[in-house]
Amino acid sequence: MTEPRDVVEQQLAAYNSHDIDAFVATYAEDVTVHRANGTRLRGRPALRDRYVGQFAEGRCRAEIVGRLSEGDWVVDHEVAHGLAEEPVRVLVAYRVREGLIDRVDFLN
């Protein structure tokens, strides 16, 4: 079985290399993404739609400044570059089940 930390690390590597197919492949078909502003994204197609333009522009990169894990959960303290003029600091919680990320909570 793949460890949750390894799955989240694969997702990060795909994000930083702007590989949309590899990125989406780390997520469950029915993934849900919860943003701090209350918006939700559900499913791989919606995830792909959300990130494909950003990846095509090659403007995003995330740096991990801290990582905690317990059971199915991995929580990253990230500094996101290329999304705004200044880097954005964010906490992101990933739940990994059966080797895929099935829930993401942005905690900023």
Protein Blocks (a to p, Z undefined) as FASTA:
>chain_A
ZZfklmmmmmmmmmmnopaklmmmmpcfklccddfkopacedjklmmmmmmmmmmnopac
cddfbdcdehjbccdddddehkambdcddddddddeehiafbdcdfZZ
